[in-house]
Each structure stands twice: as structure tokens, then as C-alpha cells.
């Protein structure tokens, strides 16, 4: 990188002071540890009793945007909203911008993040250049594809079981001020996935995703960056009264600013805002632009788990929450979706293709010889079955079709099945290096045991 000006040097110095304070607090503490932070996109219960809280709420700064090198240096708790705001004035954006503003860079790396650039660039961790990771004894370990490679490639999908990212070097790509969207309807899943396969092999657009609305009703969106709008055309606005996901069924072309394209799903949490009545015009008027976003919906969701709102759940029909993202090889995608429709039946379903640039990420290893389809589905299912039945069925379908499931939400695996999917030997080797005394939860305990 070029020599930093005075303000950048001060930014780096402040970053080091924050990290030193956090590392010191961890080194001076004892016993099990958990993070105290202002945002979370995990959708599984946690048991935090008896754990030392490590306050990382101040570790959310963009340290530097190096426009020449096309990288951003950010702290682990930096939200993608803040990173995008810092990068766009330079005509740049992260290669993969997860769809919700509240997602943090460190969270997307230690979890598994995706968006519509995946058919070109892969998952979030595929465009990360370097990490600083705070481990259990207070050390901060720098890792990259050339230094501490095992930790660099083992950190994605570790969910805080190995340590916490204090600094992330994120790859950036050039972007244009506006985005032209083409919405193409399909009635045949085989034709849809064939079109995705062709686009993944020979990309002609900048971004690609789709939605399954019902049997025989799919929409594939190809998005292209453009420098200007057609004469007399204004960009679309889905930040208040209009809902982006509904427009897919009625429009064949649209234009958005690059900022609004990156956050097109955030206003309505895809379509999950309907669960709090936010599809209704009076509710949208009441909430206003500033409160129609994923942060508001998270607060409502978490409040619903507390008394007295929790009492409402006892008087309504019994349901099971099925909030999952799963990755299926494209050759099996149509068959998976048919089985999912028959056995689970949640609609709509998000369809996001991605490629796998390499297979070195040990805790989320995927094939490199095929594109994958990420299916995202998030809703409640009416149930008279034992709790967990439908989430377990999702896991069975994923295994049947050769896929892999993200761990940000509920998992029901027994331990032997879990470790067949996620490399136990690689994890245990990294655990011995980063956390030999077990201050952080293990990956199985974190993902399945609610720690």
C-alpha cells in the first residue's frame, strides 16, 4: 500500500489501541467467553450463562480504503452498510455484499456470506485477502493465503469457535453509479437452472439471482452496471412504500442506484417483513424509511422471545421456525427444489448461484467442478410434529442432494453426522492452536448445542 497520510496513520493507531485493549481484557479474564455486541444475524438459541463477556461493540470502524489496491481494511464488527458507504465514493464495493445492512464483515467471514455476485466471485470469504484473529490467550494472529494458511482457510464457518476477527482486508471491485435489472420469467426449473449454468460459465452480467414463487413460477434477475440512466428515466425506489420482491412479478426491466441495488433486499428482509405486518401500507407509513430495515425486524424478532410477547406464541397454532440457507450442486437443484416443495413447502425461496474458486476452506469445503445454488427460505411451518422435525428434514434433503447447510440457524445433527459434513480433524488441529483450554465453544456445541 502507498504511504498513509496523517489521518490514515491516526486511523491505524486508533485501531491498534482498540485491539490492544480488547486483547488485554481477554488475556486478563478467565473461563468461558462470549462476545457482547450490538448486532447479530444468528437465528439459533444461545445459552450464555457463566461466560465472560468480551465487549467488541467499539470494533466497528473502517480503517482505510485503498482505492489503488482495491482493498478495504476494516474492523471485525464493521457493518456492510458502513463499508459500502465508505467504498462507493471511490467507485468501489466489496465483491460480495451480503444482503442485510446489519451483517458485519467479521460475522460474514466467520460464517458464510453470499449475494448475487457469487456466480462470479464465490462466497464472502473467497474475496478476503487477510485476517487478524484474536485467539483465546489474547494473541492476535495475522493470517492469509501465505501466512498461517491453515487458520486463514479454517476460519470461515468457525462461528467464533476459534477466535474473533479484529481486522479484515476485503477485496473491492469497480462499480458504476446505476444498475439495470432484467427480470426474466421461467415456468420450467430445468430451463431456469440451465440459464444459470450458462451465465456462470460465461458471465455477461454483473449480478445474478432469482426467486421461486410457486410451482411453474420463477424469476431470474440479471443486473448490469451502467454509467447513466436513459433519458427521462428515474431510478426505482423500494425503500419505503413499494416492495422490491413484489416488483419481480410485474416488471421486466428496472433501474436502481448502485446503493439501492446492493440493499434491495434489506428494506423488507427479503419478504419476511410480512411477519410483522410491514407489507401493509399503514404500517409502512408508520414505520417510515428509517425503520423499514433488517435492524428493526431483528429487534422485533428478539423482543418476541421475551415475556410478555412470548405469551402470544402459546395461543396461536403451533409452528416451527425454518430459517435456513442451503447450497446444492446445480445438477441437483431442480430435484432438491421439488423435494423441498413436497416436504416443507415454504415460499418464496431465494435462488442465488455461486462458484467455488478453490476447495481449501476446510470447515466449508465444496466442489470446484460445479456451480452451486444457494436456496434461502425463512418462515414458520404449521406443525403437529415434534419440534425440530422440519429442520431435520431440510438436513436430510441437503444430504440426499449432495449439498451443504449453513450453520447460522438451527441445526439438529447428531455429532457423528455433523463431523462427516464439517472436517473434524482440521477443526481440532486449529482448536489446539487457537484455544487449547476451550474458552470458546466448540463448533458442534456452538452450531447444535446452543452455546
Secondary structure, DSSP 8 states (H G I E B T S, - for coil): -----HHHHHHHHHHHHHHHHHHHHHHH--S-EEEE-S----BS----TT-EEEE-TT---EEEEETTTTEEEEETT-BHHHHHHHHHTTTEEESS--S-TT-BHHHHHHTT---TTHHHH-SGGGGEEEEEEE-TTS-EEEEETTBSHHHHHHHTT-TTSS-EEEEEEEEEEE--SEEEEEEEEES-HHHHHHHHHHHHHS--SSEEEEEEEETTEEEEEEEEEESS--TT------SSSS-HHHHTTT-SEEEEEHHHHHTTTTTTTTTGGGGGTTTSHHHHHHHHHHHSSHHHHHHHHHHTTSTTTHHHHTTS--EEEEEEEEEEEGGGHHHHHHHHHHHT----EEEEEE--S-S--GGG---SSS-EEEEEEEEEEE--S-TTHHHHHHHHHHHHTT-EE-SSB-----HHHHHHHTTHHHHHHHHHHH-TT--S--HHHHHTS--
